[in-house]
Amino acid sequence: MSYLLIRNATIINEGRSFRGDLLIKDDLISSISAPGGIRKPENATDINAEGLMLIPGVIDDQVHFREPGLTHKGDIYTESRAAAAGGITSFMDMPNTVPQTITLDLLNEKYRLGSEHSLINYSFCIGATNDNLGEVMKTDPKEVCAIKVFMGSSTGNMLVDNENSLKELFRNAHMPLNAHCEDEQIIRKNQETYRKKYGEDIPVSMHPLIRSREACLSSSSHAVALAKEFNTRLHLFHLSTADEMKLLSNAVPLSEKRITGEVCVHHLWFDDSYYDQLGSRIKWNPAIKTRFDRDALVSGVNSDLLDVIATDHAPHTLEEKSNSYFKSPSGAPLVQHSLSAMLELWHRNIFSIEKIVETMCHAPAILFNIKGRGFIRENYKADLCLVDPASPWTVSKENILYKCGWSPFEGTTFRSKVVSTIVNGIIVYDRGLFNEDSRGERLAFDR
């Protein structure tokens, strides 16, 4: 039996900020009290958190950790380690690896890799194709986070573009259906238009015009129409436009929503004015768009239209990113810096600290029915993060932990810093040091 006592923290949880102490017994939160209200057990590890904020560990519902098959970019060990340094205690990984995670056997193999290599808690999506509904339906909704459907993608055979297949998927989905929505036909038409103008050397600043607002809205609207037709539990990934906000509602609490929305940190931070400075380093799908779109996404978070803030962490090597437009892959690493970036937006009075905790910690737990995590509550798993709100630091090559070795935030100074990350009651990250022997747990779901 082990004890960890955290004293004098400012606890941010369920819309409240208050001073308090917290006792962890083994892997669970044992008690929460006003300062001085918990008697220290014998042999307990004692942390004086005076001046620090204590929040639930971040749950990132969309990452690409690249294992198996693409491990020159990143792997479960390196990226979960970087995530721990960023205050993330649980992640949900996407299926577009090599091989693609589109069968139960391949999904189980990924879980084996997670159990061996991940420093934090993990779950993996099963990927949908035009013809694998039988495999999708074999998955246990109590043990698997979600189904991932690409309704706009040219990655292998993972584009689900057969209308009958889509309808069967939406009709039969037995767990949340996570959708990447961009209309492939509109994108291809735009590609040809700009290829005629620029040849193969298209400026990266054209990316949001090629993967356009119309492409996003067309596909998202289609997904929402199908979800309404079949009462599907639909989660729209990485929304990027003002137009898509009209597809969402804040009329009922999150726990009652059938259609929910996610926004990623990069769509809240960058806009298309950054392409000239950062080029392909901020080339994502969906594309970063205008300041108008960014402001609408911020408003969507603050008005409860958007439910979750995540990363879509997708590392590529700088060599790959330095290619010409069509050869440069989309995506960038974010898990180490996502919480610090959001806290910077708190310092700028764009979001409240309570809203950040709600969207990065509570909402993923509610939305995916994660068992016993996402909140600071007695008898919940002790997944926690201590943050120093007044500890400025600058992102540099020397402190980047991603396997790919770069970040779109290089040179950015954040005013807040993750101090410690606790996973299942174990201090996995503490002031630059890692517990390399610790491993996370497979997430379980109350469904």
Stockholm file with secondary structure:
# STOCKHOLM 1.0

chainA/1-447         MSYLLIRNATIINEGRSFRGDLLIKDDLISSISAPGGIRKPENATDINAEGLMLIPGVIDDQVHFREPGLTHKGDIYTESRAAAAGGITSFMDMPNTVPQTITLDLLNEKYRLGSEHSLINYSFCIGATNDNLGEVMKTDPKEVCAIKVFMGSSTGNMLVDNENSLKELFRNAHMPLNAHCEDEQIIRKNQETYRKKYGEDIPVSMHPLIRSREACLSSSSHAVALAKEFNTRLHLFHLSTADEMKLLSNAVPLSEKRITGEVCVHHLWFDDSYYDQLGSRIKWNPAIKTRFDRDALVSGVNSDLLDVIATDHAPHTLEEKSNSYFKSPSGAPLVQHSLSAMLELWHRNIFSIEKIVETMCHAPAILFNIKGRGFIRENYKADLCLVDPASPWTVSKENILYKCGWSPFEGTTFRSKVVSTIVNGIIVYDRGLFNEDSRGERLAFDR
#=GR chainA/1-447 SS CCEEEEEEEEEEETTEEEEEEEEEETTEEEEEESTTCSCCCTTCEEEECTTCEEEECEEEEEECCCTTTCTTTCCHHHHHHHHHHTTEEEEEECSCSSSCSCSHHHHHHHHHHHHHHCSSEEEECEECCTTCHHHHHHSCTTTCCCEEEESSCCSTTCBCCCHHHHHHHHHHCCSCEEEECCCHHHHHHHHHHHHHHHTTCCCGGGHHHHSCHHHHHHHHHHHHHHHHHHTCCEEECSCCCSGGGGGCCCSSCGGGCSEEEEEEHHHHHCCGGGHHHHGGGGCCSSCCCCHHHHHHHHHHHHTTSSCEEECCBCCCCHHHHTSCTTTSCCCCCCTTTHHHHHHHHHHTTSSCHHHHHIIIIIHHHHHTTBTTCSSCCTTSBCCEEEEETTCCEECCGGGCCSTTCCCTTTTCEESCEEEEEEETTEEEEETTEECTTCCCCBCCBCC
#=GC SS_cons         CCEEEEEEEEEEETTEEEEEEEEEETTEEEEEESTTCSCCCTTCEEEECTTCEEEECEEEEEECCCTTTCTTTCCHHHHHHHHHHTTEEEEEECSCSSSCSCSHHHHHHHHHHHHHHCSSEEEECEECCTTCHHHHHHSCTTTCCCEEEESSCCSTTCBCCCHHHHHHHHHHCCSCEEEECCCHHHHHHHHHHHHHHHTTCCCGGGHHHHSCHHHHHHHHHHHHHHHHHHTCCEEECSCCCSGGGGGCCCSSCGGGCSEEEEEEHHHHHCCGGGHHHHGGGGCCSSCCCCHHHHHHHHHHHHTTSSCEEECCBCCCCHHHHTSCTTTSCCCCCCTTTHHHHHHHHHHTTSSCHHHHHIIIIIHHHHHTTBTTCSSCCTTSBCCEEEEETTCCEECCGGGCCSTTCCCTTTTCEESCEEEEEEETTEEEEETTEECTTCCCCBCCBCC
//
